[in-house]
């Protein structure tokens, strides 16, 4: 398929700039992947779409304040966005400045000095001065919440909580797994009360999630790499769910990508094995799903790898029809926007 096949018209006023006042108060569009049937609902209705015996899998990554504003030692302004923590003192980062800094360039952020030590493709290796604390401590102390580029405002105090899931416990993401932003503790309790189980995976979302696809033939696109883990206890609960006839419901495309990465590294037809490592899995129409039966997800950017993923999950025409419906019904889009509940198309 071609890149233009995943395009749609989106009025700018539908791009959510702030979250709902209550996490569960957003709208929820349900899509049956087999029939294409749509239904407009509220997110707090989600437990009614689940069944006793289902397994709901969340990504427990936690967003770090990964954006730093500062200057080069020569005086020029610089903006840094951490992509990955490499060690106590080193990070891999995107850097925006008038000129790309060379190795040896000294940067200063709110009194903290750092040095560019090298480069990996489009990313820069940066080392913080030892006496300033660890990289994670420095980001926690002076960093800004890394709001997505389509949120046209500076981060505010409320974003430190709003752009974070209530269950995120493992620091490392520079973008939120946004489907999870709609859950609060009472809703998760209701999921357990209906007889569904809850499990966790980890995928540290990178800033590359916002990078556009630049090749018209989508199969030529290369995904950015992100660190993911599917722990042994989650693999065990997945196996138990499958044996009992329950569904695996992924909360967010990051959870789905982790589950499918683990499935690809497991024996064909066998149980999903624990997984730990980097994944650059790219899911587009024609992909055969092995791990996930239903998906909770937000609405995604036109021409993005994520709209390709949901098109693979529910069928391209069904997804494009759903997005046209969402635009006409004035759903709120992207990170702070509304959500979908999608059941997998059987032949997908």
C-alpha positions in Angstrom: 0.0 0.0 0.0 1.0 3.6 -0.6 1.5 6.4 2.0 -1.4 8.4 0.5 -3.8 5.5 1.3 -3.5 6.5 5.0 -4.3 10.2 4.6 -7.4 11.9 5.9 -8.6 15.5 6.3 -8.4 16.7 9.9 -9.6 20.2 11.0 -7.1 21.7 13.3 -9.7 22.5 15.9 -10.2 18.7 16.5 -6.6 18.3 17.8 -6.9 18.3 21.6 -4.7 20.8 23.4 -5.7 19.8 26.9 -7.1 16.5 28.4 -10.7 16.0 29.6 -11.4 17.3 33.1 -11.8 13.6 34.2 -9.7 10.8 32.7 -12.7 8.5 32.0 -14.9 11.3 30.6 -13.7 11.2 27.1 -15.6 9.7 24.2 -15.1 6.1 23.0 -15.7 5.0 19.4 -16.1 1.2 19.2 -15.3 -0.6 15.9 -16.0 -4.2 15.1 -13.2 -5.3 12.9 -15.2 -8.0 11.2 -18.3 -6.0 10.3 -17.0 -2.4 10.4 -19.9 -1.5 12.8 -19.4 1.7 14.8 -20.9 2.9 18.0 -20.4 6.1 19.9 -19.9 5.6 23.6 -18.1 7.1 26.7 -14.8 5.7 27.9 -16.2 4.8 31.3 -18.4 2.3 29.4 -15.2 0.2 28.6 -15.7 -2.5 31.3 -19.0 -3.3 29.7 -17.1 -4.2 26.4 -14.9 -6.6 28.3 -15.7 -10.2 29.3 -14.9 -12.3 32.4 -11.7 -14.1 31.5 -10.3 -11.4 29.3 -6.7 -10.1 30.0 -6.1 -6.4 29.7 -2.5 -5.5 29.1 -1.1 -2.1 30.0 2.3 -0.4 29.3 3.7 0.6 32.6 6.4 2.9 31.3 6.6 6.3 33.0 7.3 9.6 31.1 10.4 11.4 32.1 10.7 15.3 31.8 13.0 14.8 28.8 13.0 18.3 27.3 15.8 20.7 28.2 16.2 24.3 27.1 19.7 26.0 27.2 22.6 27.4 25.3 25.8 26.3 23.7 29.0 27.7 25.4 29.2 30.0 22.4 25.8 31.5 23.4 23.5 30.0 20.8 20.2 28.7 21.9 19.7 24.9 22.0 16.8 22.6 22.7 17.5 19.0 23.8 15.0 16.1 23.8 16.3 12.9 25.5 15.6 9.8 23.5 17.2 7.2 25.7 19.2 6.9 28.9 22.5 5.2 28.1 24.1 5.3 31.5 24.1 7.3 34.8 25.7 10.3 33.0 25.0 9.7 29.3 21.9 10.0 27.1 21.0 9.8 23.4 19.2 12.9 22.3 17.6 15.0 19.6 19.2 18.4 19.5 17.7 21.5 17.9 20.0 24.5 17.3 21.0 26.8 14.5 23.9 24.4 13.6 24.3 20.8 14.5 26.8 20.6 17.4 30.0 18.7 16.9 31.7 16.4 19.3 33.3 18.5 22.1 30.5 21.1 22.1 29.7 22.2 25.6 26.0 22.8 26.5 24.5 24.5 29.6 21.0 23.9 30.9 20.0 25.9 34.0 23.5 25.7 35.4 24.1 22.1 34.4 26.9 21.5 32.0 27.0 18.8 29.4 29.2 17.8 26.5 28.3 16.4 23.1 30.5 13.3 22.8 29.4 11.7 19.5 26.6 11.0 17.1 24.4 8.0 16.1 22.6 8.9 12.8 20.2 11.8 13.7 20.8 11.5 17.4 23.6 12.9 19.6 25.4 11.3 22.5 25.5 13.7 25.4 27.3 13.4 28.7 26.4 15.4 31.8 29.0 16.6 34.3 29.4 14.0 37.1 28.9 16.5 39.9 25.5 17.5 38.6 23.9 14.1 39.5 22.7 11.3 37.3 21.0 12.0 33.9 17.7 10.9 35.3 18.1 13.1 38.4 19.0 16.1 36.2 16.0 15.6 33.9 13.7 15.3 36.9 15.1 18.5 38.4 15.2 20.8 35.4 13.5 19.1 32.5 10.1 19.9 30.9 7.3 17.6 30.0 7.9 16.6 26.4 4.5 17.4 25.0 4.0 16.2 21.4 4.7 18.7 18.6 1.0 19.0 17.6 0.2 20.4 21.1 0.7 24.1 20.3 1.5 25.5 23.8 4.3 25.2 26.4 4.0 22.5 29.1 2.3 23.6 32.3 2.3 22.4 35.9 -0.8 20.2 35.3 0.9 18.3 32.4 3.3 16.7 34.8 0.4 14.6 36.1 -2.0 14.7 33.1 0.6 13.4 30.6 1.3 10.4 32.8 -0.7 7.2 33.3 -1.9 6.4 36.9 -0.1 3.0 36.7 3.2 4.1 35.2 6.1 2.9 37.4 9.1 2.4 35.1 10.8 5.7 34.1 12.1 5.9 30.6 9.5 7.1 28.0 9.8 10.5 26.3 6.2 10.3 25.0 3.2 8.9 26.9 1.4 5.7 26.0 -1.6 7.9 25.5 -4.4 5.2 25.4 -3.6 4.7 29.1 -4.2 8.3 30.0 -8.0 7.6 30.1 -7.8 5.1 33.0 -8.1 5.9 36.6 -7.9 3.6 39.7 -11.7 3.1 40.0 -12.0 2.1 36.4 -9.2 -0.4 36.7 -11.0 -1.8 39.8 -14.2 -2.2 37.7 -12.3 -4.1 35.1 -11.2 -6.6 37.8 -14.7 -6.7 39.3 -16.2 -8.0 36.0 -13.7 -10.9 36.1 -11.1 -9.6 33.7 -7.4 -9.8 34.7 -4.7 -7.1 34.4 -1.1 -7.5 33.4 1.8 -5.2 32.4 4.5 -4.9 29.8 7.0 -2.1 29.3 7.9 -0.2 26.2 9.8 3.1 26.6 8.2 5.3 23.9 10.7 7.3 22.0 10.4 10.7 20.3 10.7 8.7 17.0 7.0 7.9 17.4 6.3 11.3 15.9 8.6 11.0 13.0 6.8 11.1 9.7 6.9 8.3 7.1 8.9 9.7 4.2 8.6 6.9 1.6 5.6 6.6 -0.6 6.0 2.8 -0.6 5.3 2.1 3.1 7.2 -1.2 3.1 10.4 0.9 2.6 10.0 2.7 5.9 12.3 1.7 8.7 10.9 2.0 12.3 12.8 3.6 15.1 14.0 1.2 17.8 12.5 1.2 21.3 13.3 -0.8 24.5 10.5 -3.3 25.5 10.0 -6.0 28.1 7.3 -8.7 28.5 8.0 -10.2 31.9 7.6 -13.9 32.8 4.5 -13.4 34.9 2.7 -11.6 32.0 3.7 -14.4 29.6 2.2 -16.9 32.1 -1.1 -15.0 32.4 -1.3 -14.8 28.6 -1.0 -18.5 28.4 -3.6 -19.1 31.1 -6.0 -16.7 29.3 -5.6 -18.4 26.0 -6.2 -21.9 27.5 -9.4 -20.6 29.1 -10.7 -19.0 25.9 -10.3 -15.4 27.0 -9.2 -12.5 24.9 -6.0 -10.5 25.1 -6.9 -6.8 25.1 -3.9 -4.4 24.5 -4.2 -0.9 26.0 -2.4 1.2 23.4 -0.3 0.5 20.3 2.8 0.3 22.5 1.4 -2.6 24.5 0.3 -4.3 21.2 3.8 -3.8 19.6 5.4 -5.3 22.7 3.1 -8.3 22.7 3.5 -8.9 19.0 7.3 -8.5 19.3 7.3 -11.2 22.0 5.1 -13.4 19.7 7.6 -13.0 16.8 10.4 -14.2 19.1 8.4 -17.2 20.4 7.9 -20.6 18.6 5.3 -20.5 15.9 2.0 -21.8 17.3 3.5 -22.0 20.8 3.0 -20.0 23.9 4.3 -16.4 24.0 7.7 -16.3 25.8 9.1 -13.6 28.0 10.8 -10.9 26.0 13.4 -8.2 26.8 15.3 -6.1 24.2 14.9 -3.5 21.5 12.1 -3.7 19.0 11.5 -2.0 15.7 8.4 -4.0 14.7 6.5 -2.3 11.9 2.9 -3.5 11.6 0.9 -2.6 8.4 -1.9 -4.3 6.4 -1.0 -7.9 5.7 0.5 -8.5 9.1 -0.8 -11.7 10.8 -1.5 -11.0 14.5 -0.5 -13.7 17.0 -1.0 -12.1 20.4 -3.8 -9.5 20.5 -7.6 -9.8 20.0 -8.8 -6.3 20.9 -7.2 -2.9 21.2 -7.8 0.3 23.1 -6.2 3.2 21.3 -6.4 6.9 20.6 -6.8 8.5 17.2 -3.6 8.7 15.2 -1.9 11.1 12.8 -2.6 10.9 9.1 0.1 9.0 7.2 1.6 7.7 10.4 2.8 4.2 11.2 0.2 4.0 13.9 -2.8 4.5 11.6 -1.1 1.7 9.4 -1.1 -0.5 12.5 -4.8 -0.1 13.3 -5.6 -0.6 9.6 -3.8 -3.9 9.8 -5.8 -4.8 12.9 -9.3 -3.9 11.8 -9.0 -3.6 8.0 -8.0 -0.5 6.0 -11.4 0.5 4.8 -13.0 0.0 8.2 -10.4 2.3 9.8 -10.7 5.0 7.2 -14.5 4.9 7.5 -14.2 5.1 11.3 -11.9 8.1 11.1 -14.3 9.9 8.7 -17.1 9.3 11.2 -14.9 10.6 14.0 -14.1 13.8 12.2 -17.8 14.3 11.3 -18.8 13.6 14.9 -16.1 16.0 16.2 -14.1 13.5 18.2 -11.0 15.0 19.8 -7.8 13.7 18.2 -4.3 12.6 19.3 -2.6 12.4 22.7 -5.1 14.3 24.8 -8.0 13.3 22.7 -10.7 10.6 22.6 -10.3 6.9 22.2 -11.4 3.8 20.2 -12.1 0.2 21.2 -11.3 -2.1 18.3 -11.9 -5.8 17.9 -9.5 -7.6 15.5 -10.7 -8.6 12.1 -10.6 -12.4 12.0 -8.6 -12.6 8.8 -6.2 -9.8 9.9 
